[in-house]
Amino acid sequence: MMVNTDILLHPYVSEKTMNALLGTPLQNQTDGNRIEFIVRRTASKPEIKAAFEELFEVKVEKINTRILKDGKHAIIKLTKDHSAEDLAMRIGIF
């Protein structure tokens, strides 16, 4: 397994990811509480989950990944006990 600092590269911020983070009224609540990161292309979902939970001290409910031109994106949904908005403020996205 990779060292955790090698897996998560940086947060990915766009208008769409900000809406997923906040769970805007136009979306249903299940679409909220998500944050998106660019991760190593070789990282698996369990590795991403372990790295994210250890680094940010939160619990992850689910991870979806997709590979785009700018790298591998991990859409990380946090459990109801944790707020993606609070985490974003903690790491300086806002």
C-alpha positions in Angstrom: 0.0 0.0 0.0 1.2 3.5 -0.8 2.2 6.1 1.8 -0.9 8.3 2.4 0.7 11.5 1.3 1.5 10.0 -2.0 -2.2 9.2 -2.8 -4.1 12.5 -2.4 -2.6 15.2 -4.6 -4.9 18.2 -4.2 -8.6 19.2 -3.9 -10.5 19.8 -7.1 -12.7 22.8 -7.0 -15.3 23.8 -9.6 -18.8 25.1 -9.5 -20.2 21.6 -9.7 -18.0 20.3 -6.9 -18.9 23.3 -4.8 -22.6 22.5 -5.3 -21.9 18.8 -4.3 -20.1 20.1 -1.2 -22.9 22.2 0.0 -25.9 20.1 -1.2 -27.7 23.0 -2.9 -31.5 23.1 -2.7 -31.7 22.2 -6.4 -30.2 18.8 -5.6 -31.7 16.2 -3.3 -29.8 15.8 0.0 -28.1 12.6 -1.1 -26.1 14.6 -3.6 -24.5 16.7 -0.9 -21.7 16.2 1.6 -19.1 15.3 -1.1 -15.7 16.6 -1.8 -13.5 15.9 -4.9 -9.7 15.3 -5.0 -7.2 14.6 -7.7 -5.4 11.4 -6.7 -2.6 9.2 -8.0 -3.8 7.3 -11.1 -2.6 4.0 -9.6 -4.5 4.4 -6.3 -7.3 2.0 -5.5 -10.6 3.0 -3.8 -9.6 1.3 -0.5 -6.2 3.1 -0.6 -7.9 6.5 -1.2 -10.5 5.8 1.6 -7.7 4.9 4.1 -5.6 7.9 3.2 -8.5 10.3 3.3 -9.8 9.0 6.7 -6.3 9.1 8.3 -5.3 12.5 6.9 -8.5 14.4 7.7 -9.9 12.3 10.6 -13.3 11.8 9.0 -15.3 8.8 8.0 -15.9 8.1 4.3 -19.2 6.5 3.2 -18.4 6.0 -0.5 -15.9 6.8 -3.2 -16.4 7.1 -6.9 -13.5 7.6 -9.3 -13.1 8.7 -12.8 -10.1 9.3 -15.0 -10.0 12.6 -17.0 -7.3 14.4 -18.9 -6.1 16.2 -15.8 -5.8 13.0 -13.8 -7.8 10.6 -11.6 -10.7 12.3 -9.7 -12.0 10.8 -6.5 -15.5 12.0 -5.5 -15.5 11.3 -1.7 -18.9 11.1 0.1 -18.6 11.6 3.8 -20.8 10.0 6.4 -23.7 12.0 8.0 -21.5 12.4 11.1 -19.0 14.6 9.2 -19.5 17.7 7.1 -17.8 18.2 3.7 -18.3 21.9 4.1 -16.5 22.0 7.5 -13.7 19.9 6.0 -13.4 22.3 3.0 -13.1 25.3 5.4 -10.5 23.4 7.4 -8.3 22.7 4.4 -8.8 26.2 2.9 -11.1 25.7 -0.1 -13.4 28.5 1.1 
